[in-house]
């Protein structure tokens, strides 16, 4: 039987504002502040769905996910890796996720784990999760308790709130039935709160994603594909 191998990824970047680069490998990097952020990794999705729900899925996602993240860390060499919630998929992948976090600490000086709605208590007890993480002009939170964190971190203080949770995507069509859906970074402005809200693409290869709609002012939407970052027309 042939061994499974992961080919080197092609990637591209785009400047998306506030000193940040969006990497087509579904990560956000700030060179000046030295952090790399990813959201919704859902590590162990295939194991959790098999153990908890009896689903039969190919066992390839964990290796591919870890390799992509390690490639990003080796490329950017950030001081801090911020994992913006839903690091694990569920109770069926606790051990595997804990081992992954241990391996990641060998690649980065500081690992920040933000609580997501999929992250189970046993993982949070062992890994010192935080409900949110504040940087210089940025607040990282998963997004499932957005209003509460917004109020707790100063309400109308100017900042960019970086979240996940929504698994945003862009859908393209050719008018003849062909459909292509790509994970996306969404940038909104919440005028009443004087903040910008950026929603990261889901890092998990299992996340299909959905077109994200909100009542906020849309600033930009960026699609991530292999080797390309595409800015959607307004």
C-alpha atoms as an extended CHARMM CRD file, in Angstrom:
* protein
*
       234  EXT
         1         1  UNK       CA              0.0000000000        0.0000000000        0.0000000000  PROA      1               0.0000000000
         2         2  UNK       CA              1.3590000000        3.4230000000       -0.9560000000  PROA      2               0.0000000000
         3         3  UNK       CA              2.0820000000        5.7910000000        1.9160000000  PROA      3               0.0000000000
         4         4  UNK       CA             -0.0280000000        8.9390000000        2.2100000000  PROA      4               0.0000000000
         5         5  UNK       CA              2.0350000000       12.0700000000        1.6810000000  PROA      5               0.0000000000
         6         6  UNK       CA              1.1760000000       15.7520000000        1.8350000000  PROA      6               0.0000000000
         7         7  UNK       CA              2.5730000000       17.8000000000       -1.0790000000  PROA      7               0.0000000000
         8         8  UNK       CA              4.1120000000       21.2030000000       -0.3300000000  PROA      8               0.0000000000
         9         9  UNK       CA              1.4050000000       23.8740000000       -0.2710000000  PROA      9               0.0000000000
        10        10  UNK       CA              1.3760000000       26.8080000000       -2.6450000000  PROA      10              0.0000000000
        11        11  UNK       CA              0.3270000000       30.0300000000       -0.9390000000  PROA      11              0.0000000000
        12        12  UNK       CA             -0.1560000000       33.7370000000       -1.4310000000  PROA      12              0.0000000000
        13        13  UNK       CA             -0.6960000000       36.7120000000        0.8660000000  PROA      13              0.0000000000
        14        14  UNK       CA             -2.6430000000       39.9630000000        0.7590000000  PROA      14              0.0000000000
        15        15  UNK       CA             -2.4250000000       43.0730000000        2.9400000000  PROA      15              0.0000000000
        16        16  UNK       CA             -5.8780000000       43.4140000000        4.5350000000  PROA      16              0.0000000000
        17        17  UNK       CA             -5.3280000000       46.4450000000        6.7590000000  PROA      17              0.0000000000
        18        18  UNK       CA             -4.1020000000       47.3640000000       10.2450000000  PROA      18              0.0000000000
        19        19  UNK       CA             -0.6900000000       45.8620000000        9.4850000000  PROA      19              0.0000000000
        20        20  UNK       CA             -2.1120000000       42.3840000000        8.8310000000  PROA      20              0.0000000000
        21        21  UNK       CA             -1.4330000000       39.8770000000        6.0870000000  PROA      21              0.0000000000
        22        22  UNK       CA             -3.9950000000       37.2580000000        5.1310000000  PROA      22              0.0000000000
        23        23  UNK       CA             -2.2660000000       34.0400000000        4.1020000000  PROA      23              0.0000000000
        24        24  UNK       CA             -4.1650000000       31.8300000000        1.6580000000  PROA      24              0.0000000000
        25        25  UNK       CA             -3.4930000000       28.9370000000        4.0530000000  PROA      25              0.0000000000
        26        26  UNK       CA             -6.2770000000       30.4790000000        6.2030000000  PROA      26              0.0000000000
        27        27  UNK       CA             -4.1870000000       32.4030000000        8.7120000000  PROA      27              0.0000000000
        28        28  UNK       CA             -3.7300000000       36.0480000000        9.6780000000  PROA      28              0.0000000000
        29        29  UNK       CA             -0.2740000000       37.4300000000       10.4670000000  PROA      29              0.0000000000
        30        30  UNK       CA              0.8390000000       40.7370000000       11.9810000000  PROA      30              0.0000000000
        31        31  UNK       CA              4.5120000000       41.3230000000       11.3130000000  PROA      31              0.0000000000
        32        32  UNK       CA              4.8450000000       44.3720000000       13.5640000000  PROA      32              0.0000000000
        33        33  UNK       CA              3.2760000000       42.6920000000       16.5930000000  PROA      33              0.0000000000
        34        34  UNK       CA              4.6210000000       39.2280000000       15.8620000000  PROA      34              0.0000000000
        35        35  UNK       CA              1.4450000000       37.1600000000       16.0890000000  PROA      35              0.0000000000
        36        36  UNK       CA             -0.1870000000       34.5680000000       13.8800000000  PROA      36              0.0000000000
        37        37  UNK       CA             -3.8920000000       33.8000000000       14.3330000000  PROA      37              0.0000000000
        38        38  UNK       CA             -6.0250000000       30.8560000000       13.1840000000  PROA      38              0.0000000000
        39        39  UNK       CA             -9.5620000000       29.8260000000       14.1120000000  PROA      39              0.0000000000
        40        40  UNK       CA            -11.8250000000       26.7790000000       13.9860000000  PROA      40              0.0000000000
        41        41  UNK       CA             -9.2130000000       24.0750000000       13.5600000000  PROA      41              0.0000000000
        42        42  UNK       CA            -11.6490000000       21.4030000000       14.8500000000  PROA      42              0.0000000000
        43        43  UNK       CA             -8.7060000000       19.0650000000       15.3090000000  PROA      43              0.0000000000
        44        44  UNK       CA             -9.6460000000       15.4030000000       15.2750000000  PROA      44              0.0000000000
        45        45  UNK       CA            -12.8920000000       15.9940000000       13.4160000000  PROA      45              0.0000000000
        46        46  UNK       CA            -12.7760000000       12.5760000000       11.7730000000  PROA      46              0.0000000000
        47        47  UNK       CA            -11.9980000000       10.8110000000       15.0760000000  PROA      47              0.0000000000
        48        48  UNK       CA            -14.6350000000       12.6550000000       17.0420000000  PROA      48              0.0000000000
        49        49  UNK       CA            -17.3350000000       12.0260000000       14.4450000000  PROA      49              0.0000000000
        50        50  UNK       CA            -16.4180000000        8.3260000000       14.3640000000  PROA      50              0.0000000000
        51        51  UNK       CA            -16.2120000000        7.8730000000       18.1560000000  PROA      51              0.0000000000
        52        52  UNK       CA            -19.1690000000       10.0510000000       19.1000000000  PROA      52              0.0000000000
        53        53  UNK       CA            -21.4770000000        9.6400000000       16.0980000000  PROA      53              0.0000000000
        54        54  UNK       CA            -20.3630000000        6.4960000000       14.2610000000  PROA      54              0.0000000000
        55        55  UNK       CA            -19.4090000000        8.3670000000       11.0840000000  PROA      55              0.0000000000
        56        56  UNK       CA            -16.9460000000        6.6680000000        8.7430000000  PROA      56              0.0000000000
        57        57  UNK       CA            -14.5040000000        9.2780000000        7.4650000000  PROA      57              0.0000000000
        58        58  UNK       CA            -11.0170000000        8.9960000000        5.9400000000  PROA      58              0.0000000000
        59        59  UNK       CA             -8.2730000000        9.5690000000        8.5100000000  PROA      59              0.0000000000
        60        60  UNK       CA             -6.3260000000       12.3030000000        6.7420000000  PROA      60              0.0000000000
        61        61  UNK       CA             -7.4640000000       15.6310000000        8.2140000000  PROA      61              0.0000000000
        62        62  UNK       CA             -5.3210000000       15.7330000000       11.3530000000  PROA      62              0.0000000000
        63        63  UNK       CA             -2.0260000000       15.1830000000        9.5690000000  PROA      63              0.0000000000
        64        64  UNK       CA             -2.8660000000       17.7240000000        6.8670000000  PROA      64              0.0000000000
        65        65  UNK       CA             -4.0350000000       20.3050000000        9.4230000000  PROA      65              0.0000000000
        66        66  UNK       CA             -0.9500000000       19.9980000000       11.6130000000  PROA      66              0.0000000000
        67        67  UNK       CA              1.4070000000       20.1430000000        8.6440000000  PROA      67              0.0000000000
        68        68  UNK       CA             -0.2250000000       23.3250000000        7.3160000000  PROA      68              0.0000000000
        69        69  UNK       CA              0.0060000000       24.9910000000       10.7200000000  PROA      69              0.0000000000
        70        70  UNK       CA              3.6320000000       23.9720000000       11.2410000000  PROA      70              0.0000000000
        71        71  UNK       CA              4.4500000000       25.2650000000        7.7470000000  PROA      71              0.0000000000
        72        72  UNK       CA              2.9420000000       28.6340000000        8.7010000000  PROA      72              0.0000000000
        73        73  UNK       CA              4.9120000000       28.7690000000       11.9580000000  PROA      73              0.0000000000
        74        74  UNK       CA              8.1640000000       27.8990000000       10.2010000000  PROA      74              0.0000000000
        75        75  UNK       CA              7.5110000000       30.4890000000        7.4910000000  PROA      75              0.0000000000
        76        76  UNK       CA              6.5210000000       33.4480000000        9.6800000000  PROA      76              0.0000000000
        77        77  UNK       CA              8.3070000000       32.4890000000       12.9250000000  PROA      77              0.0000000000
        78        78  UNK       CA              5.8020000000       34.4610000000       15.0630000000  PROA      78              0.0000000000
        79        79  UNK       CA              6.3600000000       35.2000000000       18.7190000000  PROA      79              0.0000000000
        80        80  UNK       CA              2.7350000000       34.3060000000       19.5030000000  PROA      80              0.0000000000
        81        81  UNK       CA              0.2820000000       31.8460000000       18.0120000000  PROA      81              0.0000000000
        82        82  UNK       CA             -3.3190000000       32.7850000000       18.8290000000  PROA      82              0.0000000000
        83        83  UNK       CA             -5.7670000000       29.9280000000       18.3380000000  PROA      83              0.0000000000
        84        84  UNK       CA             -9.1500000000       31.6390000000       18.2040000000  PROA      84              0.0000000000
        85        85  UNK       CA            -11.4080000000       28.8940000000       19.5300000000  PROA      85              0.0000000000
        86        86  UNK       CA            -12.7500000000       25.5030000000       18.4660000000  PROA      86              0.0000000000
        87        87  UNK       CA             -9.2630000000       24.0540000000       18.5690000000  PROA      87              0.0000000000
        88        88  UNK       CA            -10.7670000000       20.5830000000       19.0430000000  PROA      88              0.0000000000
        89        89  UNK       CA            -13.8850000000       19.1740000000       17.4430000000  PROA      89              0.0000000000
        90        90  UNK       CA            -15.3310000000       17.3820000000       20.4780000000  PROA      90              0.0000000000
        91        91  UNK       CA            -14.8840000000       14.8660000000       23.2680000000  PROA      91              0.0000000000
        92        92  UNK       CA            -13.7060000000       12.1580000000       20.9000000000  PROA      92              0.0000000000
        93        93  UNK       CA            -10.4900000000       14.0230000000       20.0710000000  PROA      93              0.0000000000
        94        94  UNK       CA             -9.2920000000       15.2890000000       23.4690000000  PROA      94              0.0000000000
        95        95  UNK       CA             -6.1010000000       13.2220000000       23.7130000000  PROA      95              0.0000000000
        96        96  UNK       CA             -5.0570000000       13.9470000000       20.1530000000  PROA      96              0.0000000000
        97        97  UNK       CA             -5.6360000000       17.6980000000       20.5860000000  PROA      97              0.0000000000
        98        98  UNK       CA             -3.6230000000       17.8180000000       23.8180000000  PROA      98              0.0000000000
        99        99  UNK       CA             -0.7130000000       16.0800000000       22.0910000000  PROA      99              0.0000000000
       100       100  UNK       CA             -0.9310000000       18.5020000000       19.1750000000  PROA      100             0.0000000000
       101       101  UNK       CA             -0.7250000000       21.5370000000       21.4760000000  PROA      101             0.0000000000
       102       102  UNK       CA              2.3430000000       20.0190000000       23.1160000000  PROA      102             0.0000000000
       103       103  UNK       CA              4.0240000000       19.6580000000       19.7410000000  PROA      103             0.0000000000
       104       104  UNK       CA              3.1010000000       23.2030000000       18.6990000000  PROA      104             0.0000000000
       105       105  UNK       CA              4.8440000000       24.6650000000       21.7410000000  PROA      105             0.0000000000
       106       106  UNK       CA              8.1370000000       23.4960000000       20.2520000000  PROA      106             0.0000000000
       107       107  UNK       CA              7.5880000000       25.8640000000       17.3240000000  PROA      107             0.0000000000
       108       108  UNK       CA              6.4460000000       29.0800000000       19.0310000000  PROA      108             0.0000000000
       109       109  UNK       CA              7.4240000000       31.0050000000       22.1550000000  PROA      109             0.0000000000
       110       110  UNK       CA              3.8490000000       31.7640000000       23.2440000000  PROA      110             0.0000000000
       111       111  UNK       CA              0.6820000000       29.8130000000       22.5820000000  PROA      111             0.0000000000
       112       112  UNK       CA             -2.6600000000       31.5000000000       23.3760000000  PROA      112             0.0000000000
       113       113  UNK       CA             -5.7370000000       29.2500000000       23.4190000000  PROA      113             0.0000000000
       114       114  UNK       CA             -9.0400000000       31.1350000000       23.2620000000  PROA      114             0.0000000000
       115       115  UNK       CA            -12.1710000000       29.2550000000       24.3530000000  PROA      115             0.0000000000
       116       116  UNK       CA            -14.5520000000       28.1000000000       21.6350000000  PROA      116             0.0000000000
       117       117  UNK       CA            -17.8990000000       26.3830000000       21.9300000000  PROA      117             0.0000000000
       118       118  UNK       CA            -16.4180000000       23.0320000000       20.7860000000  PROA      118             0.0000000000
       119       119  UNK       CA            -13.5300000000       23.0790000000       23.2810000000  PROA      119             0.0000000000
       120       120  UNK       CA            -14.3600000000       20.6760000000       26.1170000000  PROA      120             0.0000000000
       121       121  UNK       CA            -13.7170000000       21.2800000000       29.8200000000  PROA      121             0.0000000000
       122       122  UNK       CA            -11.0460000000       18.5840000000       30.1490000000  PROA      122             0.0000000000
       123       123  UNK       CA             -8.9370000000       20.2910000000       27.4740000000  PROA      123             0.0000000000
       124       124  UNK       CA             -9.4600000000       23.7670000000       28.9480000000  PROA      124             0.0000000000
       125       125  UNK       CA             -8.3970000000       22.6140000000       32.4230000000  PROA      125             0.0000000000
       126       126  UNK       CA             -5.1140000000       21.2470000000       31.1240000000  PROA      126             0.0000000000
       127       127  UNK       CA             -4.2570000000       23.9450000000       28.6010000000  PROA      127             0.0000000000
       128       128  UNK       CA             -5.0920000000       27.2300000000       30.3950000000  PROA      128             0.0000000000
       129       129  UNK       CA             -7.6440000000       28.5890000000       27.9390000000  PROA      129             0.0000000000
       130       130  UNK       CA             -8.7540000000       32.2390000000       28.1090000000  PROA      130             0.0000000000
       131       131  UNK       CA            -12.1970000000       33.6630000000       27.1950000000  PROA      131             0.0000000000
       132       132  UNK       CA            -10.5020000000       36.3570000000       25.1030000000  PROA      132             0.0000000000
       133       133  UNK       CA             -7.0530000000       37.7580000000       24.4090000000  PROA      133             0.0000000000
       134       134  UNK       CA             -6.2120000000       41.4520000000       24.0030000000  PROA      134             0.0000000000
       135       135  UNK       CA             -3.3420000000       42.8590000000       21.9710000000  PROA      135             0.0000000000
       136       136  UNK       CA             -2.4020000000       46.3250000000       20.7700000000  PROA      136             0.0000000000
       137       137  UNK       CA             -5.5900000000       47.4080000000       18.9980000000  PROA      137             0.0000000000
       138       138  UNK       CA             -6.9000000000       43.8370000000       18.6460000000  PROA      138             0.0000000000
       139       139  UNK       CA             -9.2160000000       41.6150000000       20.6770000000  PROA      139             0.0000000000
       140       140  UNK       CA             -9.2920000000       37.9110000000       19.9030000000  PROA      140             0.0000000000
       141       141  UNK       CA            -12.4460000000       36.0190000000       20.8620000000  PROA      141             0.0000000000
       142       142  UNK       CA            -14.1470000000       33.0130000000       19.3400000000  PROA      142             0.0000000000
       143       143  UNK       CA            -17.3730000000       34.8640000000       18.5350000000  PROA      143             0.0000000000
       144       144  UNK       CA            -20.0540000000       32.6670000000       20.1090000000  PROA      144             0.0000000000
       145       145  UNK       CA            -20.3430000000       35.2300000000       22.9470000000  PROA      145             0.0000000000
       146       146  UNK       CA            -19.4830000000       38.2770000000       20.9020000000  PROA      146             0.0000000000
       147       147  UNK       CA            -21.6240000000       40.9160000000       22.6540000000  PROA      147             0.0000000000
       148       148  UNK       CA            -20.5580000000       39.8430000000       26.1470000000  PROA      148             0.0000000000
       149       149  UNK       CA            -16.8620000000       40.0000000000       25.2830000000  PROA      149             0.0000000000
       150       150  UNK       CA            -17.3410000000       43.3180000000       23.4820000000  PROA      150             0.0000000000
       151       151  UNK       CA            -18.8450000000       44.8010000000       26.6550000000  PROA      151             0.0000000000
       152       152  UNK       CA            -16.2190000000       43.2240000000       28.9200000000  PROA      152             0.0000000000
       153       153  UNK       CA            -13.3130000000       44.5790000000       26.8900000000  PROA      153             0.0000000000
       154       154  UNK       CA            -14.3560000000       48.1980000000       26.9030000000  PROA      154             0.0000000000
       155       155  UNK       CA            -17.4250000000       48.4750000000       24.7220000000  PROA      155             0.0000000000
       156       156  UNK       CA            -16.7600000000       51.3680000000       22.3860000000  PROA      156             0.0000000000
       157       157  UNK       CA            -12.9590000000       51.4290000000       22.6680000000  PROA      157             0.0000000000
       158       158  UNK       CA            -11.4800000000       51.4990000000       19.1380000000  PROA      158             0.0000000000
       159       159  UNK       CA            -10.2910000000       47.9970000000       18.3060000000  PROA      159             0.0000000000
       160       160  UNK       CA            -10.5090000000       45.1900000000       15.8210000000  PROA      160             0.0000000000
       161       161  UNK       CA            -12.3310000000       42.1510000000       17.1960000000  PROA      161             0.0000000000
       162       162  UNK       CA            -10.9790000000       39.0420000000       15.4990000000  PROA      162             0.0000000000
       163       163  UNK       CA            -13.2540000000       36.0150000000       15.7510000000  PROA      163             0.0000000000
       164       164  UNK       CA            -14.0370000000       32.6890000000       14.1410000000  PROA      164             0.0000000000
       165       165  UNK       CA            -17.1430000000       30.5690000000       14.7530000000  PROA      165             0.0000000000
       166       166  UNK       CA            -19.0440000000       31.4810000000       11.5970000000  PROA      166             0.0000000000
       167       167  UNK       CA            -16.8930000000       29.5680000000        9.0640000000  PROA      167             0.0000000000
       168       168  UNK       CA            -17.4210000000       32.2700000000        6.4080000000  PROA      168             0.0000000000
       169       169  UNK       CA            -17.0920000000       31.3710000000        2.7300000000  PROA      169             0.0000000000
       170       170  UNK       CA            -17.5100000000       32.9340000000       -0.6900000000  PROA      170             0.0000000000
       171       171  UNK       CA            -19.4340000000       31.1250000000       -3.3880000000  PROA      171             0.0000000000
       172       172  UNK       CA            -18.6800000000       31.5760000000       -7.0640000000  PROA      172             0.0000000000
       173       173  UNK       CA            -20.7250000000       30.3700000000      -10.0250000000  PROA      173             0.0000000000
       174       174  UNK       CA            -20.4020000000       30.3960000000      -13.8000000000  PROA      174             0.0000000000
       175       175  UNK       CA            -24.1220000000       30.7760000000      -14.5180000000  PROA      175             0.0000000000
       176       176  UNK       CA            -24.2820000000       27.2800000000      -15.9840000000  PROA      176             0.0000000000
       177       177  UNK       CA            -24.4640000000       25.2440000000      -12.8020000000  PROA      177             0.0000000000
       178       178  UNK       CA            -20.8340000000       25.1790000000      -11.6860000000  PROA      178             0.0000000000
       179       179  UNK       CA            -20.3410000000       26.2090000000       -8.0440000000  PROA      179             0.0000000000
       180       180  UNK       CA            -17.1120000000       26.8780000000       -6.1750000000  PROA      180             0.0000000000
       181       181  UNK       CA            -17.0520000000       27.6670000000       -2.4600000000  PROA      181             0.0000000000
       182       182  UNK       CA            -13.9060000000       29.0400000000       -0.7940000000  PROA      182             0.0000000000
       183       183  UNK       CA            -13.1800000000       29.8800000000        2.8640000000  PROA      183             0.0000000000
       184       184  UNK       CA            -13.0650000000       33.6180000000        3.4550000000  PROA      184             0.0000000000
       185       185  UNK       CA            -12.0360000000       36.4320000000        5.7640000000  PROA      185             0.0000000000
       186       186  UNK       CA            -14.9260000000       38.8410000000        6.3770000000  PROA      186             0.0000000000
       187       187  UNK       CA            -14.2850000000       42.4160000000        7.5420000000  PROA      187             0.0000000000
       188       188  UNK       CA            -17.2470000000       44.3740000000        8.9370000000  PROA      188             0.0000000000
       189       189  UNK       CA            -17.5670000000       47.6390000000       10.8190000000  PROA      189             0.0000000000
       190       190  UNK       CA            -19.9690000000       47.8510000000       13.7790000000  PROA      190             0.0000000000
       191       191  UNK       CA            -20.6680000000       51.5680000000       13.7190000000  PROA      191             0.0000000000
       192       192  UNK       CA            -22.6200000000       51.7010000000       17.0060000000  PROA      192             0.0000000000
       193       193  UNK       CA            -19.7300000000       50.0830000000       18.9220000000  PROA      193             0.0000000000
       194       194  UNK       CA            -16.8860000000       51.8710000000       17.1040000000  PROA      194             0.0000000000
       195       195  UNK       CA            -15.1330000000       48.5810000000       16.3220000000  PROA      195             0.0000000000
       196       196  UNK       CA            -14.2640000000       46.4890000000       13.3210000000  PROA      196             0.0000000000
       197       197  UNK       CA            -15.2160000000       42.8090000000       13.3150000000  PROA      197             0.0000000000
       198       198  UNK       CA            -13.0080000000       40.4510000000       11.3310000000  PROA      198             0.0000000000
       199       199  UNK       CA            -14.1430000000       36.8450000000       10.9910000000  PROA      199             0.0000000000
       200       200  UNK       CA            -11.3780000000       34.3860000000       10.1630000000  PROA      200             0.0000000000
       201       201  UNK       CA            -11.7840000000       31.5460000000        7.6740000000  PROA      201             0.0000000000
       202       202  UNK       CA            -12.1010000000       28.1360000000        9.3240000000  PROA      202             0.0000000000
       203       203  UNK       CA             -8.7120000000       26.4170000000        9.4370000000  PROA      203             0.0000000000
       204       204  UNK       CA            -10.2150000000       22.9270000000        9.3580000000  PROA      204             0.0000000000
       205       205  UNK       CA            -10.1220000000       21.1560000000        5.9740000000  PROA      205             0.0000000000
       206       206  UNK       CA            -13.5020000000       19.6460000000        6.8900000000  PROA      206             0.0000000000
       207       207  UNK       CA            -15.2450000000       23.0300000000        7.2230000000  PROA      207             0.0000000000
       208       208  UNK       CA            -17.4130000000       23.6530000000        4.1900000000  PROA      208             0.0000000000
       209       209  UNK       CA            -18.3860000000       27.1310000000        5.3140000000  PROA      209             0.0000000000
       210       210  UNK       CA            -21.3260000000       29.3350000000        4.4030000000  PROA      210             0.0000000000
       211       211  UNK       CA            -21.8780000000       32.8010000000        2.9840000000  PROA      211             0.0000000000
       212       212  UNK       CA            -21.9200000000       35.1840000000        5.9470000000  PROA      212             0.0000000000
       213       213  UNK       CA            -24.5960000000       37.8900000000        6.1550000000  PROA      213             0.0000000000
       214       214  UNK       CA            -24.8410000000       40.6310000000        8.7750000000  PROA      214             0.0000000000
       215       215  UNK       CA            -26.4470000000       44.0250000000        9.2680000000  PROA      215             0.0000000000
       216       216  UNK       CA            -23.0590000000       45.6480000000        9.8220000000  PROA      216             0.0000000000
       217       217  UNK       CA            -21.1750000000       47.7020000000        7.2530000000  PROA      217             0.0000000000
       218       218  UNK       CA            -19.1760000000       45.3550000000        5.0460000000  PROA      218             0.0000000000
       219       219  UNK       CA            -15.6200000000       46.5710000000        4.5010000000  PROA      219             0.0000000000
       220       220  UNK       CA            -14.1980000000       43.6760000000        2.4990000000  PROA      220             0.0000000000
       221       221  UNK       CA            -14.3960000000       39.9390000000        1.9030000000  PROA      221             0.0000000000
       222       222  UNK       CA            -11.3360000000       37.9010000000        0.9580000000  PROA      222             0.0000000000
       223       223  UNK       CA            -11.4440000000       34.3310000000       -0.3760000000  PROA      223             0.0000000000
       224       224  UNK       CA             -8.6100000000       31.8770000000        0.2590000000  PROA      224             0.0000000000
       225       225  UNK       CA             -7.6660000000       29.2490000000       -2.2920000000  PROA      225             0.0000000000
       226       226  UNK       CA             -4.4570000000       27.3500000000       -2.9270000000  PROA      226             0.0000000000
       227       227  UNK       CA             -1.9000000000       29.8950000000       -4.0610000000  PROA      227             0.0000000000
       228       228  UNK       CA             -4.3550000000       32.8130000000       -4.2010000000  PROA      228             0.0000000000
       229       229  UNK       CA             -6.1280000000       35.4010000000       -2.0680000000  PROA      229             0.0000000000
       230       230  UNK       CA             -9.0770000000       36.9260000000       -3.9090000000  PROA      230             0.0000000000
       231       231  UNK       CA            -10.8390000000       40.1310000000       -2.8500000000  PROA      231             0.0000000000
       232       232  UNK       CA            -14.5490000000       39.9990000000       -3.6320000000  PROA      232             0.0000000000
       233       233  UNK       CA            -16.1290000000       42.9780000000       -5.3830000000  PROA      233             0.0000000000
       234       234  UNK       CA            -18.1600000000       45.2100000000       -3.0380000000  PROA      234             0.0000000000
